[in-house]
Amino acid sequence: MQIIRRFLLAILAFFLYTNSFGQPCYGIHGSMLCTIPAPDVNEFKTSGLSKSVLLQTKTPYKYSLVLAPGKDYIIGVCCELPYKPVKFRLIDLQKDTVIYDNSEDDYMESIGFTVEENPMNLVIEVTILATDAKPRSGEESRSCMGLKILYRTIGKKGFY
């Protein structure tokens, strides 16, 4: 009986320990906070490249990825309300150029595009601007950010 009690106590301590160091932003990219308003969004699947991160405000975060060809993509960003707007840029690593900057588009939170023939090496640079937030501590100067990547396969060119 004493062994069972110690075993249960050890399991309880393990779960309390792991939860105290868990990620507070886990899954925010899949939550209702991170919805993408598109008329045909139901035709898209959520990519495994989507992620949720705890970010320091006004500090750029860079995420490198490769997008497969032959697909339409929608990339969207979201964060907790008082920390908006979120600035994001898409940088094509092969051409070393910025292909989209939402600060030039009234801080739109999503963009759709097609990768046609070759894989695209991309860096997504995200900065939480938090123009209305008034942080009083270091913890309040961080926000959860969701990066949602949706895709769908495009049809073959030509006649079917």
Secondary structure per residue as TSV (DSSP state, phi and psi in degrees):
chain	resnum	aa	ss	phi	psi
A	1	M	-	360.0	-39.2
A	2	Q	H	-64.4	-36.9
A	3	I	H	-66.7	-42.6
A	4	I	H	-64.2	-41.6
A	5	R	H	-63.0	-43.6
A	6	R	H	-66.0	-38.9
A	7	F	H	-62.8	-46.5
A	8	L	H	-63.6	-39.0
A	9	L	H	-64.0	-40.4
A	10	A	H	-65.0	-41.2
A	11	I	H	-64.4	-43.8
A	12	L	H	-61.1	-44.6
A	13	A	H	-63.1	-39.7
A	14	F	H	-61.8	-46.0
A	15	F	H	-67.6	-37.6
A	16	L	H	-65.5	-39.5
A	17	Y	H	-65.9	-47.9
A	18	T	H	-68.5	-34.7
A	19	N	H	-70.9	-30.4
A	20	S	H	-71.0	-21.4
A	21	F	T	-110.1	17.4
A	22	G	S	-72.6	166.6
A	23	Q	-	-83.5	121.0
A	24	P	T	-70.5	-14.7
A	25	C	T	-105.3	10.0
A	26	Y	T	-55.9	124.4
A	27	G	T	80.9	8.7
A	28	I	G	-64.2	-28.4
A	29	H	G	-67.6	-18.6
A	30	G	G	-101.8	3.0
A	31	S	S	-88.1	174.5
A	32	M	G	-66.0	-20.8
A	33	L	G	-64.5	-25.4
A	34	C	G	-115.2	55.9
A	35	T	-	-92.5	147.1
A	36	I	-	-111.3	118.0
A	37	P	-	-80.2	99.6
A	38	A	-	-140.4	141.3
A	39	P	T	-63.2	-31.3
A	40	D	T	-113.5	28.2
A	41	V	G	-61.4	-24.7
A	42	N	G	-69.6	-16.5
A	43	E	G	-80.6	-9.1
A	44	F	-	-98.1	153.0
A	45	K	E	-111.0	150.1
A	46	T	E	-78.6	128.5
A	47	S	-	-79.0	149.1
A	48	G	T	-68.3	-9.5
A	49	L	T	-79.3	-12.3
A	50	S	-	-62.9	150.8
A	51	K	E	-157.7	166.1
A	52	S	E	-125.9	138.0
A	53	V	E	-142.6	147.6
A	54	L	E	-93.0	119.5
A	55	L	E	-119.4	148.7
A	56	Q	E	-78.6	134.0
A	57	T	T	-65.5	149.0
A	58	K	T	63.1	15.7
A	59	T	-	-117.8	119.0
A	60	P	-	-63.9	139.7
A	61	Y	E	-117.5	129.3
A	62	K	E	-113.4	133.4
A	63	Y	E	-127.5	114.3
A	64	S	E	-93.8	138.3
A	65	L	E	-155.8	165.7
A	66	V	E	-119.0	125.8
A	67	L	E	-99.8	130.6
A	68	A	-	-70.9	147.9
A	69	P	S	-76.0	165.1
A	70	G	S	77.5	26.7
A	71	K	E	-139.3	148.6
A	72	D	E	-90.2	141.1
A	73	Y	E	-127.2	147.6
A	74	I	E	-126.1	125.3
A	75	I	E	-112.9	126.3
A	76	G	E	-131.4	148.8
A	77	V	E	-123.3	152.5
A	78	C	E	-152.4	158.9
A	79	C	E	-153.6	176.0
A	80	E	-	-65.4	145.9
A	81	L	G	-52.2	-49.3
A	82	P	G	-68.9	-8.1
A	83	Y	G	-98.6	1.7
A	84	K	-	-72.9	157.6
A	85	P	-	-83.5	165.5
A	86	V	E	-111.4	125.0
A	87	K	E	-95.7	133.1
A	88	F	E	-140.1	146.4
A	89	R	E	-127.4	144.0
A	90	L	E	-107.0	123.8
A	91	I	E	-118.4	121.9
A	92	D	E	-81.5	113.0
A	93	L	T	-70.0	-31.9
A	94	Q	T	-67.2	-39.0
A	95	K	T	-98.5	-7.7
A	96	D	T	52.7	48.6
A	97	T	E	-134.2	151.8
A	98	V	E	-81.8	119.3
A	99	I	E	-97.3	-15.3
A	100	Y	E	-157.9	138.7
A	101	D	E	-138.0	112.2
A	102	N	G	-72.3	-10.3
A	103	S	G	-68.9	-20.7
A	104	E	G	-89.6	1.3
A	105	D	G	-130.5	36.4
A	106	D	T	57.2	35.3
A	107	Y	T	55.4	42.0
A	108	M	-	-54.4	143.6
A	109	E	S	-95.4	1.5
A	110	S	E	-153.2	156.4
A	111	I	E	-145.1	141.2
A	112	G	E	-114.3	144.9
A	113	F	E	-161.3	170.6
A	114	T	E	-119.0	136.7
A	115	V	E	-106.2	111.9
A	116	E	-	-87.1	-68.7
A	117	E	S	-109.1	-37.7
A	118	N	S	-115.1	149.3
A	119	P	-	-58.3	149.3
A	120	M	E	-112.3	119.7
A	121	N	E	-84.2	118.1
A	122	L	E	-130.7	144.1
A	123	V	E	-116.6	128.3
A	124	I	E	-103.6	116.6
A	125	E	E	-105.7	120.0
A	126	V	E	-120.0	134.3
A	127	T	E	-132.2	123.9
A	128	I	E	-84.9	113.7
A	129	L	-	-81.2	-33.8
A	130	A	-	49.7	53.3
A	131	T	S	-67.0	-27.7
A	132	D	S	-100.7	-9.9
A	133	A	-	-76.7	140.6
A	134	K	-	-120.5	79.8
A	135	P	-	-67.3	137.3
A	136	R	S	-104.7	-13.3
A	137	S	S	-145.4	171.5
A	138	G	S	-61.5	-35.7
A	139	E	G	-66.9	-35.0
A	140	E	G	-77.4	-6.5
A	141	S	G	-97.0	15.6
A	142	R	E	-121.9	150.9
A	143	S	E	-144.1	150.7
A	144	C	E	-75.6	137.3
A	145	M	E	-127.2	133.6
A	146	G	E	-107.4	134.3
A	147	L	E	-118.5	106.9
A	148	K	E	-105.5	125.9
A	149	I	E	-119.4	118.1
A	150	L	E	-110.6	151.9
A	151	Y	E	-148.2	159.9
A	152	R	E	-150.4	149.1
A	153	T	E	-78.3	135.6
A	154	I	-	-90.4	153.6
A	155	G	-	-70.8	165.2
A	156	K	-	-72.1	149.6
A	157	K	S	-79.1	150.3
A	158	G	S	99.0	-164.7
A	159	F	-	-87.5	148.1
A	160	Y	-	-100.2	360.0
